[in-house]
Structure formats: structure tokens, C-alpha cells
Amino acid sequence: MSTTTVTSASSKTPRQRIRDLLPTVYLGRYSTGSKNSLTDIPGVLVSTQSIHDSPNYPNATPGSINTGLTTILPRKDWFYKACFAGIFRFNGSGEMTGSHWIEETGLLHSPIIITGSFGVGSAYNGIYEYGIREHSDEKGNVDWFLLPVVAETFDGFMHDVTKFAVTPQHVVKGIDEASGEAVKEGNTGGGTGMLCHWFKGGTGSSSRIIPAEDGKSYTVAALVQANYGAMRDFKIAGAPIGRLIFEDQERRVKENPNDPELLAQASLLFKTAQAKERKDGSIIIILGTDAPLHPSQLQRLAKRATVGLSRVGGWGANHSGDIFLAFSTANEQDVQTGTAGTAGNRKVDPWRPREVGVNMINDQTINALFEASADAVEESVLNAVCMADTMKGHCATVDALDLGKVKELMAKYL
């Protein structure tokens, strides 16, 4: 595909999250956490890295390297203390390594790395390199079990995937630097080179607080890497904003057939549409909560991500990898105890069953958690698109969603 340069959308409205852009927009009935982010869940740590150069391509053409990775630590002591987790595959043209073991046991004891498709191998190795650095014995040997969890979406439209810019060292750094700060959004982390509904896409996050009995409350939060969809399907709070923007551009081109800027933008939309029709792109959704849910309940929670995705305009194209994982930090399950390990002795006998206690939510009282999950996913996708900036990429320059135009179009819907 040849390189195309166009003038970015003319909007003076600064990049901002959907609630800042549209203060009266309705995105569900539950309050957000203080950061409105996955890190509102106590103990969850996140880092994002954007990569714009590659040791394999020192003389890279400007704009050809646009990738990165997002690192999620379900808890700081993830190596020894597993979380319960569940997975739902809405459409399977994508990858999430380690998923078979999560489905087998319901346990997550790995960082979650989200990156571009061609970065999966390096990310997988990076988790092992971190594990070896931190948990090998005095001779450098290991005797423990770990299946890294790495998920991907394809960023080859904006990034030269043949240069393998993601390295294991990026992953080690991501684990070291993960923090409880609000997740950076837009062109960052694994979402650096992603598109969403033909606009610039990327990373987004959101959270909800659920009141519970006895004065308690629980947090449900989402993080998405959004790289899917057609412009015609994009919606904000039910309003057909993508279709209206696309139809407006078509109308302006017809009325001004000799305007070079409009023609360039129309040409880019056509090329983007062609590329995305061949490989729609995918979305990875990570849901976290501190509510005590067991693995089957978490699988059900992960399914509700589909509802939030559909509200924004996603419907699971044949070549889209739509893979969702939900985890809970409420119950700690000891792992690395049935092998000799670095200490040279076992803490449990794998042949003698042992009881452990588990707290859980009554299934008949789980509705609010399901509803909040859909709401948080919907807002996370909108945040990803609204926070993303126009980017000059490997194959083209892709415009960010024109937030000024969004405010204008949404006026009659709010």
C-alpha cells in the first residue's frame, strides 16, 4: 500500500475523555471511580509504553514505527498469588496466550500484556525473562510453572510490523514500572498504532462503583485496546455519529469535487475502508473487579463486554479477534507451592487434597456487576477514540475523531 498524506481533521477542540467532551452524556447509572480507570481497583497496576523506533530498523522512515504494549498486573504479587479469572471469545480471529490454562483452572497468575500482533513472541519471552530475573535460584535455575498471558490486535496499517520493534526488555520495563496511576489513553501502550471505526483508535479505560449490602461497595473496571469497526457503525450514547460524519464528508465532496483537501480525505477513507474490510482489526477487553466472583461468574462477566461493545458499534466481524478476559482480586489462590521451587521444598503435597476458603457473590445478586461491566466497556471504547490523536503512520495519516464535530452533532441528542 502506498503512502498517502492528508490534512488532519480541522478541530480546535482539545483531545479529552468523553465525559469532559459531553458532560451530560448518559453512560449508565453507576458512579465512576475516582480515576475512572482500571486502576480504581485496589492493587491493580498498569503501565503503557509507546514505541516509535526499533533496534532492527535504525534508519526507519519517519512514521513507520508506531507500536507499543500495555502491561496489567492483577496484583503486585501475581507470581505467587493467583486471581480467579474467566474468558469469553466473541470472535476468534486473534490471540490470547495462556487462555487454555485459565479456562482449565480459572486461575490467572501472569501479567496481562496487550500489544500488536507481531509483538506477541517478544512479549511472551519478556514475561519469562522477568520471572527468571526475580525468581531463579542462586544458580540461575528455575522450577516453577508459568504460562504468560499475551493478547494482540493488528497495527500493521500504522506500523511496519516486519521490524519487530517490541522486545522482551520492553516487557520487563513495563512490569517494573506498572503503577496505580490512571491509565494513559489514546495513542499509547498496545493501542499506539490502532484504528477504531476508521478513526485513530487505541487504549481506553473506565470504572464503575457498585453499592452492595452492609455498606460495602465493589469496583468494576475495563481496559480496552480498540482496533475494529467501520465508521458507519460508530455510535455515542445511541447517536449514529459515525454515519453522520461519513455522510457529511460524502456530501461535501460531491458539492466541492475540485477541493484537493476533501478529495485527499475521501481517498484516505476509501483506502482505510478497503484495508479494514480485508482485516477488520479486533478488540481486546480486560475487565477487573474486587467483587468476590468465582471463575464461572467471571466468564459470565466477560460475556457482558459484548453488550458494551455493541453499543459503540462493534458486532464481531469474521476476521476480528474479539477476546475478553475478566479477573477478580478478591480471593487469593496460592500458586508455585506444589513444586520444589527456588526454595528447594514443597509447601503442599499435590497428592493430599487440602481445603481452602473462598468468598463469592450470590448469583441472584449479580445483576449490577453485569450492567456496570457493559457500561464501563462502552465508555472505555469512547475514551480510546476521543483521546487518540491524528497519526502519520506506515501506510497513511489517519485522522482522529473530530471532537468539535461530535459536540455539534450530539447537541440534538443530549
Secondary structure, DSSP 4 states (H G I P E B T S, - for coil): ---B--PPP---SPP--HHHH-TT----SSPP-SS-SGGGSTT-EEEEEEE---TT-TTPPTT---EEEEEEESSTTTTTEEEEEEEEEEEESS-BTTHHHHHHH-EE-S-EEEEEGGGHHHHHHHHHHHHHHHH--TTS--------EEEEE--TTTS-GGG----HHHHHHHHHH-BSSPPP-BS-GGGTT-EETTEE-EEEEEEEEEE-GGG-EEEEEEEEEE----GGG--BTTB-HHHHHHHHHHHHHHH-TT-HHHHHHHHHHHHHHHHHHHS---EEEEEEESS---HHHHHHHHHTHHHHHHHHT----TT-EEEEEEEEEEEEEE-S-SS-TTTTS-SS-TTS----------GGG-HHHHHHHHHHHHHHHHHHHHHPPPEE-SSBEEPPP-HHHHHHHHTTT-
